Amino acid sequence: MEEAIPGCMPNTWRDTKVAKLVSKMSILYPQLLAQEGLNDRAVPAYRQALLNTWDPSEETLAALQKEFAILLLYGGVDASSSAPSPPDSRDGGYVPKNNTEEAVLLLLLLLRRNILSKGVFDHSVLDHLAFALSVCGQSGVLAHQYEELLPGTLARTDRWYNLALCYRGAGQDDLALNLLRKSLSPAERPNDVASLLLAANLCAARKEYAMEGVGYAKRALELMSPELLYMKSRALHILGVATGTQARVASSDSERGKLHHEAIEALQEAAALESEDPRIVFDLGLEYAMQRQLSRALDCAKRFLDISSGAWVEGWRFFALLLTAQERNSEAELVLEAALEESCPWEQGRLLQTRAKIQMAAGERLRAVHTYQQLLVLVQTSNQSFSFQAWNWQKNKAGRVEEVEVWQDLANLYTELKQWRDAEKCLEKAQELKTYSTVTWCAMGKLHEAQGQPEEALASYKNAVAVDATDVDSKVRLGALLRERGGKHSLPVARSYLAEALQAEPTHEEAWLQMGLLHKAHGHTQEAIDCFEAAVKLEQSSPVVPFSSILPALSW
């Protein structure tokens, strides 16, 4: 019929049985093909039905679009090769590149029709669109669709929860957390377990919100009904990570020890409930590592790699750092080499950075320079690439390396090599990329120290602390320089800086060393011995990169 009447249906046929029969045939044909499992033939048939000129009703057109979108998303057929490009593409029209793009376009049209119509809202369209956009990594676009829904389409707490999920996926954690706080207020839905767990997850790995996250996780556990017990392991996992983070900002040693113990207990219980969950195993190992229980941490790292089949590069990096903490640097480098061979280029940033640190620790500084050059090329290439893999790598919090970090590390490396001019150039590059950076100011201070310029070094370290009052390395170096200067005014200030550094990071071996030297200068022999013993013990179990630099698997 289409070949016989290529233009359109004659007006005289509009209400005839022939017109209704042809229209029904064009709709039933792709549906029959899909029911028979002939998806490769159903795809072009659906396209033909949507493009035909037989004027189907709005309801029929919407049903066809929805069926076709579902087939594209879940049918398991490559729709991009199922039919030639539509005629409009020759005129500059947009042609979807794959199934997901085509399904998203259809679902967006359906959603717009749903919003504008006065009928019953079809929530399944929004569900399918959420899946499609999540697969594409377009959480921000999905958030925009939720924002455009008319009032009354969704309960506002449901809208806030879904928006929080979208913002979480888009990396806007603060926005997501603020929405969940509104949703969990006493006037709204304070006992919603899913919202409590999501809020706790957002807080768990952030020091400033860790206590709030512990509160959310405990409330979720208290409110968990029997039908929600499958979520108990997730709640315990979040509670363990949040408690461990809270321990790192505790004000006293006794409180810190108590919180560390609670974190281990929660993670062990979560692991007992879900022994095959690699993320729980990883975070349990990370908590052991923070407490310097290296043999248990190593067992967890091996278990993680076994369960996950080595799919996450963060697991290989953690394993390598544990080996360096046991002074097995050569084995650690072999582990990283194996991981680099098995991973794609966009996943290699942290692996290359860690390998360079190991080479520096082994005194192989020229090899480290070469590794950093490789890393710099990778980072700059990813910043200029428009591929999905590069974009996904840039969004990966755990594996992403910023270009400014590479220049900062290179500056420290050239400082050790006494190549002052190269170090200065690297610091200039770092400042161009990030003007106010604590790490850059700290690296500048180390350069001035190496050049024998203590006053300039002091000024740089003070600038670093001014930018970030919690920076431990700068406080330790300030304490060391003020101790070396001596005098009744400098020594108390040095002690204050070192005490603050140790309170923030009790496993910082250099801070203990400098505190010991300070006690020795005051004639406090026993206190000095205790500090030196702590420094030696920590040095023997310290990785080349602090374990605190590793993000919990909960945040991946």
C-alpha positions as CSV (number, residue, x, y, z in Angstrom):
1,M,0.0,0.0,0.0
2,E,2.8,2.4,0.8
3,E,4.4,1.7,-2.6
4,A,1.1,2.2,-4.3
5,I,0.3,5.4,-2.5
6,P,3.8,7.0,-1.7
7,G,2.4,10.4,-0.7
8,C,-0.2,9.9,2.0
9,M,-3.6,8.4,2.5
10,P,-6.3,10.1,0.4
11,N,-8.8,12.1,2.4
12,T,-11.7,10.1,1.0
13,W,-10.2,7.0,2.8
14,R,-9.9,8.5,6.2
15,D,-12.9,6.7,7.8
16,T,-13.1,3.6,5.6
17,K,-12.4,0.1,6.7
18,V,-9.4,-0.1,4.4
19,A,-7.7,2.7,6.2
20,K,-8.4,1.1,9.6
21,L,-7.2,-2.3,8.4
22,V,-3.9,-0.9,6.9
23,S,-3.2,1.2,10.0
24,K,-3.8,-1.9,12.2
25,M,-1.6,-4.1,10.1
26,S,1.3,-1.6,10.2
27,I,1.1,-1.6,14.0
28,L,0.6,-5.4,14.5
29,Y,3.4,-6.4,12.2
30,P,6.3,-5.2,14.4
31,Q,4.5,-6.5,17.5
32,L,4.2,-10.0,16.0
33,L,7.8,-10.0,15.0
34,A,8.9,-9.0,18.5
35,Q,6.7,-11.7,20.1
36,E,8.3,-14.3,17.8
37,G,11.7,-13.2,19.0
38,L,12.7,-11.8,15.6
39,N,14.1,-8.6,17.0
40,D,16.4,-7.9,14.1
41,R,13.4,-7.7,11.8
42,A,11.2,-6.1,14.4
43,V,13.5,-3.0,14.8
44,P,13.1,-1.8,11.1
45,A,9.4,-2.7,11.3
46,Y,8.8,-0.5,14.3
47,R,10.7,2.3,12.5
48,Q,8.6,1.9,9.4
49,A,5.4,1.9,11.5
50,L,6.4,5.1,13.3
51,L,7.4,6.8,10.0
52,N,4.4,5.7,7.9
53,T,1.7,8.1,6.7
54,W,-1.4,6.2,7.8
55,D,-2.1,8.7,10.7
56,P,-2.3,6.4,13.8
57,S,-4.0,7.9,16.9
58,E,-2.0,9.6,19.6
59,E,-2.6,6.6,21.9
60,T,-1.4,4.1,19.3
61,L,1.6,6.2,18.4
62,A,2.6,6.4,22.1
63,A,2.2,2.6,22.6
64,L,4.4,2.0,19.5
65,Q,7.1,4.4,20.7
66,K,7.1,2.8,24.2
67,E,7.3,-0.8,22.8
68,F,10.1,0.2,20.4
69,A,12.1,1.9,23.2
70,I,11.8,-1.2,25.4
71,L,12.9,-3.4,22.5
72,L,15.9,-1.1,21.9
73,L,16.9,-1.1,25.6
74,Y,16.4,-4.8,26.5
75,G,16.0,-6.6,23.1
76,G,19.7,-7.6,22.8
77,V,19.9,-6.5,19.1
78,D,22.2,-3.9,17.5
79,A,19.6,-1.5,16.1
80,S,22.3,0.7,14.5
81,S,22.8,-1.9,11.8
82,S,19.3,-3.2,11.4
83,A,18.2,-0.7,8.8
84,P,19.6,2.1,6.6
85,S,19.7,5.7,7.8
86,P,16.3,7.4,7.6
87,P,15.8,9.8,4.7
88,D,15.9,12.9,7.0
89,S,19.5,12.2,7.9
90,R,20.6,13.3,4.5
91,D,19.2,16.7,5.2
92,G,21.3,17.2,8.3
93,G,18.8,15.6,10.8
94,Y,20.2,14.0,13.9
95,V,20.6,10.2,13.7
96,P,21.1,8.2,16.9
97,K,24.4,6.4,17.0
98,N,23.2,3.4,19.1
99,N,20.2,1.7,20.7
100,T,20.4,3.7,23.9
101,E,20.4,7.1,22.2
102,E,17.4,6.1,20.0
103,A,15.5,4.8,23.1
104,V,16.3,8.0,25.0
105,L,14.9,10.1,22.2
106,L,11.7,8.1,22.0
107,L,11.3,8.1,25.8
108,L,11.9,11.9,26.0
109,L,9.1,12.4,23.4
110,L,6.8,10.1,25.4
111,L,7.6,11.9,28.7
112,R,6.9,15.3,27.1
113,R,3.6,14.0,25.8
114,N,2.8,12.5,29.2
115,I,3.5,15.9,30.9
116,L,1.4,17.9,28.5
117,S,-1.5,15.5,28.4
118,K,-4.3,15.6,31.0
119,G,-4.5,11.8,31.2
120,V,-3.0,9.4,33.7
121,F,0.8,9.8,34.0
122,D,2.7,6.7,32.8
123,H,5.4,6.2,35.4
124,S,7.0,3.3,33.5
125,V,8.2,5.8,30.9
126,L,10.1,7.6,33.6
127,D,11.5,4.3,34.9
128,H,12.8,3.3,31.5
129,L,14.2,6.7,30.8
130,A,16.0,6.6,34.2
131,F,17.6,3.3,33.2
132,A,18.6,4.5,29.8
133,L,20.2,7.8,31.0
134,S,21.9,6.0,33.9
135,V,23.6,3.6,31.4
136,C,24.8,6.6,29.4
137,G,26.1,8.3,32.5
138,Q,23.8,11.3,32.0
139,S,22.5,11.6,35.6
140,G,22.4,15.4,35.2
141,V,20.0,15.2,32.3
142,L,17.8,12.8,34.2
143,A,17.7,15.3,37.1
144,H,16.5,17.9,34.7
145,Q,13.6,15.6,33.7
146,Y,12.6,15.1,37.3
147,E,12.7,18.9,37.9
148,E,10.4,19.5,34.9
149,L,7.6,17.2,36.2
150,L,4.4,19.0,37.1
151,P,3.4,19.2,40.7
152,G,1.4,16.2,41.8
153,T,3.0,13.8,39.3
154,L,5.2,12.4,42.1
155,A,5.0,12.8,45.8
156,R,7.6,15.5,46.7
157,T,9.6,13.1,48.9
158,D,9.8,10.7,46.0
159,R,10.9,13.5,43.7
160,W,13.5,14.6,46.2
161,Y,14.8,11.1,46.7
162,N,15.1,10.5,42.9
163,L,16.7,13.9,42.4
164,A,19.2,13.0,45.2
165,L,20.1,9.8,43.3
166,C,20.6,11.8,40.1
167,Y,22.8,14.5,41.8
168,R,24.8,11.7,43.5
169,G,25.4,10.2,40.1
170,A,26.4,13.6,38.7
171,G,28.9,14.2,41.5
172,Q,26.9,16.9,43.2
173,D,26.9,15.3,46.6
174,D,26.0,18.5,48.6
175,L,22.9,19.1,46.5
176,A,21.8,15.5,47.0
177,L,22.4,15.7,50.8
178,N,20.4,18.9,51.2
179,L,17.5,17.3,49.4
180,L,17.6,14.2,51.6
181,R,17.8,16.4,54.7
182,K,14.5,18.0,53.6
183,S,13.0,14.6,52.9
184,L,14.0,13.3,56.3
185,S,12.7,16.2,58.3
186,P,10.0,15.5,60.9
187,A,7.3,17.0,58.8
188,E,8.1,14.8,55.8
189,R,9.4,11.2,55.8
190,P,11.9,10.9,58.7
191,N,11.7,7.1,58.9
192,D,12.3,6.2,55.2
193,V,15.1,3.6,55.3
194,A,16.2,4.1,51.7
195,S,16.6,7.9,52.2
196,L,18.4,7.3,55.5
197,L,20.9,4.9,53.8
198,L,21.5,7.2,50.8
199,A,22.1,10.2,53.2
200,A,24.5,8.1,55.3
201,N,26.3,7.0,52.2
202,L,26.8,10.6,51.1
203,C,28.2,11.5,54.5
204,A,30.3,8.3,55.2
205,A,33.6,9.2,53.6
206,R,33.6,12.9,54.4
207,K,35.2,14.0,57.6
208,E,32.9,17.0,58.2
209,Y,29.7,14.9,57.8
210,A,30.9,11.6,59.3
211,M,29.0,12.0,62.6
212,E,25.8,12.9,60.7
213,G,26.3,9.8,58.6
214,V,26.7,7.5,61.6
215,G,23.4,8.9,63.0
216,Y,21.6,8.2,59.7
217,A,23.0,4.6,59.5
218,K,22.1,3.8,63.1
219,R,18.5,5.1,62.5
220,A,18.2,3.0,59.4
221,L,19.3,-0.1,61.3
222,E,16.8,0.6,64.1
223,L,13.9,1.1,61.6
224,M,14.7,-1.9,59.4
225,S,11.6,-4.1,59.2
226,P,11.9,-7.9,58.5
227,E,11.2,-7.4,54.8
228,L,14.1,-5.0,54.6
229,L,16.7,-7.2,56.3
230,Y,18.4,-7.8,52.9
231,M,19.6,-4.1,53.3
232,K,21.2,-4.8,56.7
233,S,24.6,-5.6,55.3
234,R,24.5,-2.3,53.3
235,A,23.6,-0.3,56.4
236,L,26.4,-2.0,58.4
237,H,28.8,-1.3,55.6
238,I,27.9,2.4,55.6
239,L,28.0,2.5,59.4
240,G,31.5,1.0,59.4
241,V,32.9,3.4,56.9
242,A,31.3,6.4,58.5
243,T,32.5,5.4,62.0
244,G,36.1,4.9,60.6
245,T,36.0,8.4,59.1
246,Q,34.7,9.8,62.3
247,A,37.6,8.2,64.2
248,R,40.1,10.1,62.1
249,V,38.7,13.4,63.4
250,A,38.3,12.3,67.0
251,S,39.6,14.7,69.6
252,S,41.2,12.1,71.9
253,D,43.1,8.9,71.6
254,S,40.5,7.0,73.7
255,E,37.6,8.2,71.6
256,R,39.6,7.4,68.4
257,G,40.3,3.8,69.6
258,K,36.7,3.2,70.6
259,L,35.5,4.4,67.2
260,H,38.0,2.3,65.3
261,H,36.8,-0.7,67.2
262,E,33.2,0.0,66.4
263,A,34.1,0.5,62.7
264,I,35.8,-2.9,62.6
265,E,32.9,-4.6,64.3
266,A,30.3,-3.1,61.9
267,L,32.4,-4.0,58.8
268,Q,33.0,-7.6,60.1
269,E,29.3,-8.1,60.7
270,A,28.5,-6.7,57.2
271,A,31.1,-9.1,55.7
272,A,29.6,-12.0,57.6
273,L,26.2,-11.3,56.1
274,E,27.5,-10.7,52.6
275,S,30.8,-12.6,52.3
276,E,30.9,-12.3,48.5
277,D,30.5,-8.5,48.4
278,P,33.9,-7.2,47.2
279,R,33.2,-3.6,48.4
280,I,32.6,-4.7,52.0
281,V,35.8,-6.8,51.9
282,F,37.8,-3.9,50.5
283,D,36.6,-1.4,53.1
284,L,37.2,-3.9,55.9
285,G,40.8,-4.3,54.6
286,L,41.2,-0.5,54.4
287,E,40.1,-0.1,58.0
288,Y,42.6,-2.7,59.1
289,A,45.3,-0.9,57.1
290,M,44.5,2.4,58.8
291,Q,45.0,0.7,62.2
292,R,48.3,-0.9,60.9
293,Q,46.9,-4.5,61.1
294,L,48.7,-5.2,57.9
295,S,48.5,-9.0,57.8
296,R,44.7,-8.9,58.1
297,A,44.5,-6.0,55.6
298,L,46.6,-8.1,53.2
299,D,44.2,-11.0,53.5
300,C,41.3,-8.8,52.7
301,A,43.1,-7.3,49.7
302,K,43.8,-10.8,48.3
303,R,40.2,-11.8,49.0
304,F,38.9,-8.6,47.2
305,L,41.0,-9.4,44.1
306,D,39.8,-13.0,44.1
307,I,36.1,-12.0,44.5
308,S,36.2,-9.2,41.9
309,S,38.5,-11.1,39.5
310,G,40.8,-8.1,39.6
311,A,38.2,-5.9,37.8
312,W,38.9,-2.8,39.9
313,V,42.4,-1.2,39.7
314,E,41.9,0.3,43.2
315,G,42.2,-3.2,44.5
316,W,45.6,-3.7,42.8
317,R,46.8,-0.3,44.1
318,F,45.7,-1.1,47.6
319,F,47.5,-4.5,47.5
320,A,50.7,-2.8,46.2
321,L,50.6,-0.2,49.0
322,L,50.2,-2.9,51.6
323,L,53.3,-4.6,50.2
324,T,55.3,-1.3,50.4
325,A,54.1,-1.0,54.1
326,Q,55.8,-4.4,54.6
327,E,59.0,-3.1,52.8
328,R,58.4,-5.4,49.8
329,N,58.7,-2.6,47.2
330,S,60.0,-4.9,44.4
331,E,56.9,-7.1,44.7
332,A,54.6,-4.1,44.9
333,E,56.0,-2.8,41.6
334,L,55.5,-6.2,40.0
335,V,51.8,-6.1,41.1
336,L,51.4,-2.6,39.6
337,E,53.0,-3.8,36.3
338,A,50.5,-6.7,36.1
339,A,47.7,-4.3,36.8
340,L,48.9,-1.9,34.1
341,E,49.0,-4.7,31.6
342,E,45.4,-5.8,32.4
343,S,43.8,-2.3,32.6
344,C,42.7,0.1,29.9
345,P,44.7,3.4,29.5
346,W,42.0,5.5,31.2
347,E,42.2,3.4,34.4
348,Q,46.0,3.7,34.8
349,G,46.4,7.1,36.4
350,R,46.7,6.1,40.1
351,L,48.6,3.0,39.2
352,L,51.3,5.1,37.4
353,Q,51.4,7.6,40.2
354,T,51.9,4.9,42.8
355,R,54.6,3.2,40.7
356,A,56.5,6.5,40.5
357,K,56.2,6.9,44.3
358,I,57.7,3.4,44.8
359,Q,60.5,4.2,42.4
360,M,61.2,7.3,44.3
361,A,61.3,5.4,47.6
362,A,63.7,2.9,46.0
363,G,66.0,5.8,45.0
364,E,65.3,5.2,41.3
365,R,64.4,8.9,40.6
366,L,65.2,8.9,36.9
367,R,62.8,6.0,36.4
368,A,60.2,7.9,38.4
369,V,60.6,10.9,36.1
370,H,59.9,8.7,33.1
371,T,56.8,7.3,34.8
372,Y,55.5,10.8,35.6
373,Q,56.0,11.8,32.0
374,Q,53.8,8.8,31.0
375,L,51.2,9.9,33.5
376,L,51.3,13.5,32.3
377,V,50.6,12.4,28.7
378,L,47.7,10.2,29.9
379,V,46.1,13.0,31.9
380,Q,46.5,15.6,29.2
381,T,45.1,13.2,26.6
382,S,42.1,12.4,28.7
383,N,41.3,16.0,29.2
384,Q,41.3,16.6,25.4
385,S,39.4,13.4,24.5
386,F,35.7,13.2,23.9
387,S,35.4,9.4,24.2
388,F,33.1,7.8,26.7
389,Q,36.0,6.0,28.4
390,A,37.9,9.2,29.0
391,W,34.8,11.0,30.2
392,N,34.0,8.2,32.6
393,W,37.6,8.2,33.9
394,Q,37.4,11.9,34.6
395,K,34.2,11.3,36.7
396,N,35.9,8.4,38.6
397,K,36.8,9.8,42.1
398,A,39.0,6.9,43.0
399,G,41.0,6.6,39.8
400,R,41.2,10.1,38.5
401,V,44.5,12.0,38.7
402,E,44.4,15.8,38.1
403,E,47.1,17.4,36.0
404,V,48.0,19.7,38.9
405,E,48.9,16.7,41.0
406,V,51.4,15.5,38.4
407,W,53.2,18.9,38.3
408,Q,53.3,19.0,42.1
409,D,54.8,15.5,42.3
410,L,57.3,16.3,39.6
411,A,58.3,19.5,41.5
412,N,59.0,17.4,44.6
413,L,61.0,14.9,42.5
414,Y,63.1,17.5,40.9
415,T,63.7,19.1,44.3
416,E,65.2,15.7,45.5
417,L,67.3,15.6,42.3
418,K,68.5,19.2,43.1
419,Q,67.3,20.4,39.7
420,W,66.0,23.7,41.0
421,R,65.0,25.3,37.7
422,D,62.9,22.2,36.6
423,A,61.2,22.2,40.0
424,E,60.4,25.9,39.7
425,K,58.9,25.4,36.3
426,C,56.7,22.5,37.6
427,L,55.5,24.7,40.4
428,E,54.7,27.5,38.0
429,K,52.6,25.0,35.9
430,A,50.8,23.9,39.0
431,Q,50.0,27.4,40.1
432,E,48.6,28.2,36.6
433,L,46.2,25.2,36.9
434,K,45.3,25.9,40.6
435,T,46.2,29.2,42.1
436,Y,45.4,28.5,45.7
437,S,46.7,25.0,46.4
438,T,48.0,23.8,49.8
439,V,50.1,21.1,48.1
440,T,51.7,23.6,45.7
441,W,52.7,25.9,48.6
442,C,54.0,22.9,50.6
443,A,56.1,21.8,47.6
444,M,57.4,25.3,47.2
445,G,58.4,25.3,50.9
446,K,60.3,22.0,50.4
447,L,62.1,23.6,47.4
448,H,63.2,26.6,49.5
449,E,64.3,24.3,52.3
450,A,66.5,22.3,49.9
451,Q,68.0,25.5,48.6
452,G,68.9,26.6,52.1
453,Q,66.3,29.4,52.4
454,P,64.5,28.7,55.7
455,E,62.7,32.1,55.9
456,E,61.2,31.7,52.4
457,A,60.3,28.1,53.3
458,L,58.5,29.2,56.5
459,A,56.5,31.8,54.5
460,S,55.4,29.1,52.0
461,Y,54.4,26.6,54.7
462,K,52.4,29.4,56.4
463,N,50.6,30.1,53.1
464,A,49.8,26.4,52.8
465,V,48.2,26.4,56.3
466,A,46.4,29.7,55.5
467,V,44.8,28.0,52.4
468,D,43.9,24.8,54.4
469,A,44.2,24.9,58.2
470,T,44.0,21.1,58.3
471,D,47.0,20.4,56.2
472,V,49.3,18.0,58.2
473,D,52.5,18.0,56.1
474,S,52.8,21.8,56.2
475,K,52.3,21.9,59.9
476,V,55.0,19.2,60.4
477,R,57.5,21.1,58.3
478,L,56.6,24.4,60.1
479,G,57.2,22.6,63.4
480,A,60.5,21.2,62.2
481,L,61.8,24.6,60.9
482,L,60.8,26.4,64.1
483,R,62.5,23.8,66.2
484,E,65.7,24.2,64.2
485,R,65.5,27.9,64.6
486,G,65.2,27.5,68.4
487,G,64.5,30.3,70.9
488,K,61.9,30.7,73.6
489,H,59.3,32.0,71.2
490,S,59.8,29.5,68.4
491,L,59.8,26.3,70.4
492,P,56.3,26.6,71.9
493,V,54.9,27.4,68.5
494,A,56.7,24.4,67.0
495,R,55.2,22.2,69.7
496,S,51.7,23.5,68.9
497,Y,52.0,22.8,65.2
498,L,53.3,19.3,65.8
499,A,50.6,18.5,68.4
500,E,47.9,19.6,65.9
501,A,49.5,17.5,63.2
502,L,49.6,14.4,65.4
503,Q,46.0,14.9,66.5
504,A,44.9,15.1,62.9
505,E,47.1,12.2,61.8
506,P,48.4,10.0,64.6
507,T,50.2,7.7,62.1
508,H,52.5,10.5,60.7
509,E,56.0,9.2,61.4
510,E,57.8,12.4,60.6
511,A,55.6,14.3,63.1
512,W,56.6,11.8,65.8
513,L,60.2,12.2,64.9
514,Q,60.1,16.0,65.1
515,M,58.2,15.9,68.4
516,G,60.9,13.6,69.7
517,L,63.6,16.0,68.7
518,L,61.6,18.8,70.3
519,H,61.4,16.9,73.6
520,K,65.1,16.1,73.4
521,A,65.9,19.8,73.0
522,H,63.8,20.5,76.2
523,G,65.7,17.7,78.0
524,H,62.6,15.4,78.3
525,T,64.5,12.2,77.7
526,Q,61.7,9.6,78.3
527,E,59.1,11.5,76.2
528,A,61.7,11.8,73.4
529,I,62.4,8.1,73.5
530,D,58.7,7.3,73.3
531,C,58.3,9.6,70.3
532,F,61.3,8.1,68.5
533,E,60.0,4.5,69.1
534,A,56.6,5.5,67.7
535,A,58.3,7.1,64.7
536,V,60.5,4.0,64.0
537,K,57.5,1.6,64.4
538,L,55.3,3.7,62.0
539,E,58.1,4.0,59.5
540,Q,58.4,0.3,59.4
541,S,54.7,-0.1,58.5
542,S,54.1,3.0,56.4
543,P,53.3,2.7,52.7
544,V,54.9,5.0,50.1
545,V,51.5,6.7,49.8
546,P,49.3,7.1,52.9
547,F,46.4,4.7,53.2
548,S,44.2,7.8,53.8
549,S,44.7,8.7,50.1
550,I,42.6,5.6,49.2
551,L,38.8,6.2,48.8
552,P,36.6,3.6,50.5
553,A,34.9,1.3,48.0
554,L,31.6,2.8,49.2
555,S,32.4,6.0,47.4
556,W,33.4,4.5,44.0
